[in-house]
Amino acid sequence: MGAKDRVLLETCFVLHRRPYRETSLLVDVFSRDRGVVRLLAKGATRGKGGRAGLLQPFLPLSLSWAGSVELPTLTEAEADGPAHALAGAALFCGLYLNELLLRLLPALDSHPALFECYQDLLLALASGEPAEPQLRFFELSLLDELGYGLLLDFEATGAEPIRADRHYVYHIEEGARASEPRRGAVRGTTLLGLRRRCLPGPLEISEAKQLMRFVLGHYLGGKPLKSRELFKGPGRR
């Protein structure tokens, strides 16, 4: 985009919104071709016909906007399909995804493949598929897109392939190093399952969760995600 530009009917999802002045909203959206964009929705909360009811998370939208790169103005909004109906744990997972994208994706950085992954995951969550493995695979895709992909095929030295019958400790700047079974170590089956996008059992799913939390925490700068507070109940993330 140039200093000023016009975008017509871009496929988007709302990640977050907040009030702005008396009747407007600041809306952060994840768009297929332009990544994360913050839009000014003027008068969105004015009257019953305002756009506030449409600018909701998990609803595919076609949005148009114009103006400066720093804060373009929303000019048109229409639904681009039915909303993904998320409730309970699935809703918490969706909120987690949205916050993760906002925290880690640079603004105006296009990631169409990740957008497709996001759409697919919302569909899976809405249909009641098990959330934990899918969340891990999305986190892997996000890190890959950012250039922080995990090394899951060879040990940190590059000389030995990851073995299913061994344990490893993952070092973010290096990769996996062989280890005795201990706190913080993960099975080779977990690393290989992440690489293949197929975690074979509950132990690997649990280890993958702890590993990805450790890695993401590094790139989040140690600042916790607010959405994780919603997962403190039984059976939540």
C-alpha positions as CSV (number, residue, x, y, z in Angstrom):
1,M,0.0,0.0,0.0
2,G,1.1,3.5,-0.7
3,A,0.8,6.5,1.6
4,K,-2.9,6.5,0.7
5,D,-4.7,3.7,-1.0
6,R,-8.1,2.1,-1.6
7,V,-8.8,-1.5,-0.9
8,L,-12.0,-3.1,-2.3
9,L,-13.8,-6.1,-0.7
10,E,-10.9,-7.8,1.0
11,T,-11.6,-11.1,2.7
12,C,-11.1,-10.5,6.5
13,F,-11.8,-11.7,10.0
14,V,-12.1,-9.3,13.0
15,L,-9.4,-10.1,15.6
16,H,-10.2,-7.3,18.1
17,R,-12.1,-4.1,18.4
18,R,-12.5,-1.3,20.9
19,P,-14.5,1.9,21.2
20,Y,-13.1,5.1,19.7
21,R,-14.5,8.5,20.5
22,E,-18.3,8.5,20.8
23,T,-19.7,6.3,18.1
24,S,-16.7,4.8,16.3
25,L,-14.6,1.7,16.6
26,L,-10.9,0.8,16.1
27,V,-11.0,-2.6,14.5
28,D,-8.0,-4.9,14.0
29,V,-8.6,-7.3,11.2
30,F,-6.7,-10.3,9.7
31,S,-7.0,-10.0,5.9
32,R,-6.1,-12.6,3.3
33,D,-3.8,-10.4,1.2
34,R,-2.7,-7.7,3.6
35,G,-2.3,-9.4,6.9
36,V,-3.2,-7.5,10.1
37,V,-4.7,-4.1,9.5
38,R,-6.2,-1.6,11.9
39,L,-9.3,0.2,10.6
40,L,-11.3,3.2,11.8
41,A,-15.0,2.3,11.6
42,K,-16.6,5.7,11.8
43,G,-20.1,5.8,13.4
44,A,-20.2,2.1,13.7
45,T,-22.1,2.1,17.0
46,R,-24.6,4.8,15.9
47,G,-28.2,3.6,15.8
48,K,-29.6,0.1,15.2
49,G,-28.3,0.0,11.7
50,G,-24.7,0.6,12.6
51,R,-21.9,-1.8,11.6
52,A,-21.0,-2.8,15.1
53,G,-23.2,-5.9,14.9
54,L,-21.4,-7.0,11.8
55,L,-17.8,-6.3,12.9
56,Q,-17.6,-9.4,15.2
57,P,-14.9,-12.1,15.5
58,F,-15.2,-15.4,13.7
59,L,-17.5,-14.0,11.0
60,P,-16.0,-14.0,7.4
61,L,-16.3,-10.5,6.0
62,S,-15.6,-8.6,2.8
63,L,-14.3,-5.2,3.8
64,S,-13.3,-2.1,1.8
65,W,-11.2,0.8,3.2
66,A,-9.4,3.9,2.1
67,G,-7.0,6.5,3.5
68,S,-3.7,6.6,5.1
69,V,-1.6,3.5,5.9
70,E,-1.5,4.3,9.6
71,L,-5.3,4.3,10.1
72,P,-7.4,3.8,7.0
73,T,-11.2,4.3,7.2
74,L,-13.6,1.4,6.7
75,T,-15.9,2.3,3.8
76,E,-17.9,-0.9,3.2
77,A,-18.6,-4.1,5.2
78,E,-20.6,-7.2,4.3
79,A,-20.8,-10.8,5.5
80,D,-18.9,-13.2,3.3
81,G,-20.5,-16.4,4.7
82,P,-22.0,-17.7,7.9
83,A,-20.3,-17.0,11.3
84,H,-18.3,-19.8,12.9
85,A,-20.4,-20.5,15.9
86,L,-17.9,-21.0,18.7
87,A,-18.9,-21.7,22.3
88,G,-17.3,-23.0,25.5
89,A,-13.7,-24.2,25.0
90,A,-13.9,-23.6,21.3
91,L,-14.6,-19.9,21.9
92,F,-11.7,-19.6,24.3
93,C,-9.5,-21.2,21.6
94,G,-10.7,-18.7,19.0
95,L,-9.9,-15.8,21.3
96,Y,-6.5,-17.3,21.9
97,L,-5.8,-17.5,18.2
98,N,-6.9,-13.9,17.7
99,E,-4.6,-12.6,20.4
100,L,-1.7,-14.7,19.2
101,L,-2.0,-13.2,15.7
102,L,-2.3,-9.7,17.0
103,R,0.8,-10.1,19.2
104,L,3.1,-11.8,16.7
105,L,2.2,-10.8,13.2
106,P,3.7,-7.5,12.0
107,A,1.1,-5.1,10.6
108,L,0.5,-5.1,6.8
109,D,2.6,-8.3,6.4
110,S,0.7,-10.6,4.0
111,H,0.3,-14.3,5.0
112,P,-2.3,-15.9,2.7
113,A,-1.3,-19.5,3.6
114,L,-1.7,-18.7,7.4
115,F,-5.0,-17.0,6.6
116,E,-6.2,-20.3,5.1
117,C,-4.9,-22.2,8.2
118,Y,-6.9,-19.8,10.4
119,Q,-10.1,-20.3,8.4
120,D,-9.7,-24.1,8.5
121,L,-9.1,-24.1,12.2
122,L,-12.2,-22.0,12.9
123,L,-14.2,-24.4,10.9
124,A,-12.7,-27.4,12.9
125,L,-13.4,-25.7,16.2
126,A,-17.0,-24.9,15.2
127,S,-17.6,-28.5,14.1
128,G,-16.4,-29.9,17.5
129,E,-13.1,-31.5,16.4
130,P,-10.5,-32.0,19.2
131,A,-8.8,-28.6,19.7
132,E,-5.5,-29.4,21.2
133,P,-3.7,-31.0,18.2
134,Q,-5.1,-28.4,15.8
135,L,-3.9,-25.5,18.0
136,R,-0.4,-26.9,18.1
137,F,-0.3,-27.3,14.3
138,F,-1.5,-23.8,13.8
139,E,1.2,-22.5,16.2
140,L,3.8,-24.3,14.1
141,S,2.4,-22.7,10.9
142,L,2.5,-19.3,12.5
143,L,6.2,-19.7,13.6
144,D,7.1,-21.0,10.1
145,E,5.5,-17.9,8.5
146,L,7.4,-15.7,10.9
147,G,10.7,-17.4,10.0
148,Y,11.0,-19.0,13.5
149,G,10.1,-22.5,12.5
150,L,11.1,-25.4,14.8
151,L,13.8,-27.8,13.7
152,L,12.1,-31.1,14.1
153,D,13.9,-33.6,11.9
154,F,17.5,-33.5,13.1
155,E,19.3,-32.8,16.4
156,A,20.8,-29.4,17.0
157,T,24.2,-30.6,15.7
158,G,22.5,-31.6,12.4
159,A,24.3,-34.9,12.5
160,E,21.7,-37.2,14.0
161,P,18.0,-37.5,13.0
162,I,15.4,-37.2,15.8
163,R,14.7,-40.7,17.1
164,A,11.3,-41.8,18.4
165,D,12.8,-43.7,21.3
166,R,14.8,-40.9,22.8
167,H,14.1,-37.8,24.8
168,Y,15.2,-34.2,23.9
169,V,15.4,-30.7,25.3
170,Y,14.6,-28.0,22.8
171,H,16.9,-25.0,22.7
172,I,15.2,-22.1,20.8
173,E,18.4,-20.8,19.1
174,E,19.8,-24.3,18.3
175,G,17.1,-27.0,18.2
176,A,16.7,-30.3,20.0
177,R,19.4,-31.9,22.0
178,A,19.3,-35.5,23.3
179,S,18.6,-35.7,27.0
180,E,17.7,-38.1,29.8
181,P,14.0,-38.1,30.7
182,R,13.5,-35.1,32.9
183,R,11.3,-32.1,33.4
184,G,11.2,-30.1,30.3
185,A,12.3,-33.0,28.0
186,V,10.0,-34.2,25.3
187,R,9.8,-37.6,23.6
188,G,11.1,-38.0,20.1
189,T,7.7,-39.2,19.1
190,T,6.4,-35.7,20.1
191,L,8.9,-33.9,17.9
192,L,8.3,-36.2,15.0
193,G,4.5,-36.0,15.5
194,L,4.7,-32.2,15.3
195,R,6.8,-32.4,12.1
196,R,4.3,-34.8,10.6
197,R,1.3,-32.8,11.9
198,C,0.0,-36.0,13.6
199,L,0.4,-36.4,17.4
200,P,-0.1,-40.1,18.2
201,G,-1.4,-39.9,21.7
202,P,-2.3,-37.9,24.9
203,L,1.3,-37.9,26.1
204,E,2.6,-36.4,22.9
205,I,-0.3,-33.9,22.9
206,S,0.5,-32.8,26.4
207,E,4.3,-32.5,25.7
208,A,3.6,-30.6,22.5
209,K,1.5,-28.1,24.4
210,Q,4.3,-27.4,26.9
211,L,6.9,-27.2,24.2
212,M,4.9,-24.7,22.1
213,R,4.1,-22.6,25.2
214,F,7.8,-22.4,26.0
215,V,8.7,-21.4,22.4
216,L,5.9,-18.9,22.0
217,G,6.7,-17.4,25.3
218,H,10.2,-16.6,24.0
219,Y,8.8,-14.7,21.0
220,L,6.1,-13.0,23.1
221,G,8.9,-11.5,25.2
222,G,7.6,-13.1,28.4
223,K,4.5,-11.0,28.4
224,P,1.6,-13.4,29.1
225,L,-1.5,-13.6,26.8
226,K,-4.6,-12.2,28.3
227,S,-6.7,-14.9,26.7
228,R,-4.9,-17.6,28.7
229,E,-6.7,-16.4,31.8
230,L,-9.9,-17.7,30.2
231,F,-8.4,-21.3,30.2
232,K,-8.0,-21.7,33.9
233,G,-11.1,-23.7,34.4
234,P,-11.1,-27.5,34.3
235,G,-10.4,-28.9,30.9
236,R,-9.3,-25.6,29.5
237,R,-6.0,-24.7,27.9
